[in-house]
Amino acid sequence: MESPAVILETNKRYFIEDKFLIVNCFYDQKKISPWLKDWIGLYPCDNVKLYEPLIFEYVMDHPRIDGSCYKIKFVPQLFAKSIHCSGKYQFVYVDSYFKVIATSDPIQFVHKNDCNCNSSLSQSNCMVHIKIGQDINSVVQRLKCLEARLLEFEKGKQEAMELNEQLVQKLKACEMLRSRGEQFIDGLYKALDQGKPVKLTNSKGHTRWIKRMRTTEIRNHVISTKIVRNEVYLTAIINTQEQEIQRLRAINNELSNTNTIYLKHFKQSGHIYTPQITETIDAEDVQQLKSLSIESIPSAVVKFIDDSELSDDYCE
């Protein structure tokens, strides 16, 4: 069996109260020689983390004996608070490249007097249990909170699904209305193209007949509309002239009655009749009567509307 390049010689037990702890490091000079940054660290046997030693010492900082042995000195008081009597530990030789070269046999640290490591350990375990209990309570509360949020999510999901169903139903209804509207429009155009009258009834029960008018029918309709409008225009002019004639006749009758009364009065008194304008007679009406007579009233000027003078606004 090939011998190792480095051997770490230790005792099986050490007292924590000792001032110094010696580890002998032997080299096989044919295989290896120490480097400046080679070091030896103390680690728990069940958890060796090279970057987290309980304590370490550089090999080249300690004296060499017989050319191939170094005596590495450790101070237990520096790491006494990090170890327990019930634990197993070991020394590990690590080179400058963080490569493990050698490990010692498991060692144990004990106290010369009464040991309180067990009570400290039990207290530590108790604290660990308390911490675990607190963590469990926190996890339970977190779980309850997540369950409540999950119920709210499920409720919101159900409401969203119901709303989606309502929207789908409304969409189907709108699609049905659109389809019915398209069918109605297609049927309406077909009936109008055939020249048939179509009966339309709205939601209030009002009925209307519609029919597509051809070009000749539209022209006849426009012409008849223009004729009717000419007749209305002429009728309005005639009514205006008749009202003016009636007003003048009333003025003439009033003047005739006044002259008759004055003639009778002057005949009885033997005076010569001289017509005068009294306050009861409107001077403006008398002036119009002198300047106008029934025969001199000009005839009404009637202007016929040509078809070309009518704008499209007269067409219905």
C-alpha positions in Angstrom: 0.0 0.0 0.0 1.4 3.4 -1.0 2.1 5.7 1.9 0.5 9.1 2.0 2.4 12.3 1.2 1.3 14.0 4.4 0.5 12.5 7.8 -1.2 14.4 10.6 -0.4 12.9 14.0 -2.9 13.8 16.8 -4.2 12.5 20.1 -7.6 11.0 20.5 -8.7 13.4 23.2 -7.7 17.0 24.1 -8.6 19.1 27.1 -10.4 22.3 26.2 -8.8 24.1 29.2 -5.2 23.4 27.9 -3.2 26.4 26.8 -1.8 24.7 23.7 -2.7 21.9 21.3 0.1 20.3 19.2 -0.4 18.6 15.8 2.6 16.9 14.2 2.7 17.2 10.4 5.0 14.7 8.6 6.0 15.1 5.0 7.2 12.6 2.5 9.9 14.8 0.9 10.0 12.6 -2.2 6.4 13.3 -3.0 5.6 16.8 -1.6 7.1 19.8 0.1 5.1 22.5 2.0 4.2 25.8 0.3 3.9 29.2 1.9 0.1 29.2 1.9 -0.5 25.5 3.0 -2.6 25.4 6.1 -4.2 23.0 8.6 -7.8 23.7 9.8 -10.1 22.2 12.4 -13.5 21.0 11.2 -16.4 18.9 12.5 -16.3 15.4 11.0 -19.9 15.5 9.7 -19.6 19.0 8.1 -16.3 19.8 6.4 -16.5 23.2 4.7 -13.0 24.3 3.6 -14.0 28.0 3.7 -15.4 27.8 7.3 -12.8 26.2 9.7 -13.3 26.5 13.4 -9.6 27.6 13.5 -6.6 27.3 11.1 -2.8 27.8 11.1 -0.3 28.2 8.2 2.2 25.4 8.2 5.2 27.6 7.3 4.5 29.8 10.4 5.5 27.0 12.8 8.9 25.4 13.5 10.2 22.4 11.6 11.8 19.4 13.3 14.2 16.9 11.7 13.6 18.5 8.2 10.4 16.6 7.5 8.2 17.3 10.5 6.4 20.5 11.5 4.8 21.1 14.9 1.6 23.1 14.5 0.5 24.8 17.7 -3.2 25.7 18.3 -4.8 27.6 21.2 -8.0 25.8 22.3 -9.4 28.9 24.1 -9.8 30.5 20.7 -12.3 27.9 19.5 -13.7 26.6 22.8 -17.1 28.2 22.4 -17.5 26.5 19.0 -17.0 22.9 20.1 -18.9 20.4 22.3 -17.8 17.3 24.2 -20.2 15.1 22.3 -18.9 16.1 19.0 -16.2 14.5 16.8 -13.7 16.7 15.0 -10.7 16.3 12.7 -7.7 18.3 11.4 -7.5 18.8 7.6 -4.4 19.7 5.6 -5.2 22.0 2.6 -2.7 23.3 0.1 -2.5 26.7 -1.6 -5.0 25.6 -4.3 -7.7 24.6 -1.7 -7.0 20.9 -2.3 -7.3 18.5 0.6 -4.0 16.7 1.0 -4.5 14.8 4.3 -7.0 14.4 7.2 -6.4 13.3 10.8 -8.2 10.6 12.7 -11.4 11.8 14.6 -10.6 13.5 17.9 -12.7 14.6 20.8 -12.5 17.6 23.2 -13.3 17.1 26.9 -13.4 19.3 30.0 -11.2 18.8 33.0 -13.9 19.9 35.4 -17.7 19.7 35.2 -19.0 20.0 31.6 -21.9 22.2 30.7 -21.8 21.4 27.1 -24.8 19.0 27.4 -26.9 21.6 29.1 -25.9 24.1 26.5 -26.6 21.5 23.9 -30.0 20.7 25.4 -30.8 24.4 25.7 -29.7 24.8 22.1 -31.9 22.0 21.1 -34.8 23.5 23.0 -34.2 26.8 21.2 -34.1 24.9 17.9 -37.4 23.2 18.8 -39.0 26.5 19.7 -37.7 28.0 16.5 -39.1 25.1 14.6 -42.4 25.5 16.3 -42.5 29.2 15.5 -41.6 28.4 11.9 -44.4 25.8 11.8 -46.9 28.4 13.1 -45.7 30.9 10.6 -46.1 28.3 7.8 -49.6 27.4 9.1 -50.7 31.0 9.1 -49.2 31.5 5.7 -51.0 28.4 4.5 -54.3 29.8 5.8 -53.7 33.1 4.1 -53.0 31.3 0.8 -56.1 29.2 1.2 -58.2 32.3 1.8 -56.6 33.9 -1.3 -57.3 30.7 -3.2 -61.0 30.8 -2.2 -61.2 34.4 -3.4 -59.5 33.5 -6.6 -61.9 30.6 -7.1 -64.9 33.0 -6.4 -63.6 35.5 -8.8 -63.0 32.8 -11.4 -66.5 31.6 -11.0 -67.9 35.1 -11.4 -65.7 35.7 -14.5 -67.0 32.4 -16.0 -70.7 33.4 -15.3 -70.0 36.8 -16.9 -68.4 35.1 -19.8 -71.4 32.9 -20.3 -73.7 36.0 -20.2 -71.6 37.7 -22.8 -71.6 34.6 -25.0 -75.4 34.5 -24.8 -75.7 38.2 -25.7 -73.3 37.7 -28.5 -75.4 34.8 -29.9 -78.5 37.0 -29.6 -76.8 39.9 -31.4 -75.7 37.4 -34.1 -79.2 36.1 -34.5 -80.6 39.7 -34.8 -77.9 40.5 -37.4 -78.9 37.4 -39.3 -82.6 38.2 -39.2 -81.8 41.8 -40.3 -79.8 40.5 -43.3 -82.6 38.1 -44.2 -85.2 40.9 -43.9 -83.2 43.3 -46.1 -82.6 40.6 -48.7 -86.4 39.8 -48.8 -87.2 43.5 -48.9 -84.9 44.1 -51.9 -86.3 41.0 -53.7 -89.9 42.2 -53.3 -89.0 45.7 -54.4 -87.1 44.5 -57.4 -90.3 42.6 -58.5 -92.3 45.8 -58.3 -94.5 44.6 -55.5 -95.7 46.8 -52.6 -94.3 45.7 -49.2 -96.1 46.1 -45.9 -93.9 47.2 -43.0 -95.1 47.1 -39.3 -93.0 48.5 -36.5 -92.9 47.4 -32.9 -95.7 49.9 -32.0 -98.0 48.4 -34.5 -97.8 51.2 -37.1 -98.1 50.0 -40.7 -96.6 51.5 -43.8 -96.7 50.3 -47.4 -93.6 51.0 -49.5 -93.0 50.4 -53.2 -90.0 51.1 -55.5 -90.9 53.9 -58.0 -89.6 53.6 -61.5 -88.1 56.5 -63.5 -91.4 57.4 -65.3 -93.3 57.3 -62.0 -90.8 59.5 -60.3 -91.0 62.1 -63.1 -94.8 62.1 -63.1 -94.7 62.5 -59.3 -92.4 65.5 -59.6 -94.6 67.1 -62.3 -97.8 66.6 -60.4 -96.1 68.1 -57.3 -95.1 71.2 -59.2 -98.6 71.6 -60.6 -100.1 71.4 -57.1 -97.7 74.0 -55.8 -98.5 76.4 -58.7 -102.2 76.0 -57.9 -101.6 76.7 -54.3 -99.6 79.8 -55.2 -102.3 81.2 -57.5 -105.0 80.5 -54.9 -103.0 82.5 -52.4 -102.8 85.5 -54.8 -106.5 85.4 -55.6 -107.4 85.3 -51.9 -105.3 88.3 -51.2 -106.9 90.3 -54.0 -110.4 89.4 -52.8 -109.6 90.5 -49.3 -108.4 93.9 -50.7 -111.6 94.3 -52.7 -113.7 93.5 -49.7 -111.9 96.2 -47.6 -112.4 98.8 -50.4 -116.1 98.0 -50.7 -116.5 98.5 -46.9 -114.9 101.9 -47.2 -117.1 102.8 -50.1 -120.3 101.8 -48.3 -119.3 103.8 -45.2 -118.6 106.9 -47.3 -121.9 106.5 -49.2 -123.9 106.3 -45.9 -122.1 109.4 -44.6 -122.9 111.4 -47.8 -126.6 110.3 -47.6 -126.9 111.6 -44.0 -125.3 114.9 -44.9 -127.5 115.4 -48.0 -130.7 114.9 -46.0 -129.5 117.3 -43.3 -128.7 120.1 -45.8 -131.9 119.6 -47.8 -133.9 120.1 -44.6 -131.9 123.2 -43.7 -131.9 124.7 -47.3 -128.2 124.9 -47.6 -126.1 123.9 -50.5 -124.3 120.6 -50.0 -120.6 120.7 -49.9 -119.0 117.4 -49.0 -116.5 117.7 -46.2 -114.3 115.2 -44.4 -115.4 114.7 -40.7 -113.4 113.4 -37.9 -115.3 110.1 -38.1 -114.0 109.4 -41.5 -110.5 108.1 -42.0 -108.7 110.8 -44.0 -106.3 108.2 -45.5 -109.2 106.0 -46.7 -110.9 109.1 -48.3 -107.7 110.0 -50.1 -107.4 106.4 -51.4 -111.0 106.6 -52.5 -110.4 109.9 -54.5 -107.3 108.5 -56.1 -108.8 105.0 -56.8 -112.0 103.7 -58.2 -113.3 100.2 -58.6 -112.7 100.4 -62.4 -109.2 101.8 -61.9 -108.0 98.9 -59.6 -105.3 97.1 -61.6 -105.8 93.4 -62.2 -103.6 91.0 -60.1 -100.4 90.1 -61.8 -100.1 86.4 -61.6 -96.7 84.8 -62.3 -96.8 81.1 -63.2 -93.9 79.0 -62.0 -92.1 77.2 -64.6 -90.9 73.6 -64.0 -87.3 74.7 -64.4 -87.6 77.4 -61.7 -88.5 74.9 -59.0 -85.6 73.5 -56.9 -85.4 70.1 -55.7 -86.6 71.3 -52.3 -90.2 71.3 -53.6 -90.0 67.7 -54.5 -91.2 65.1 -52.0 
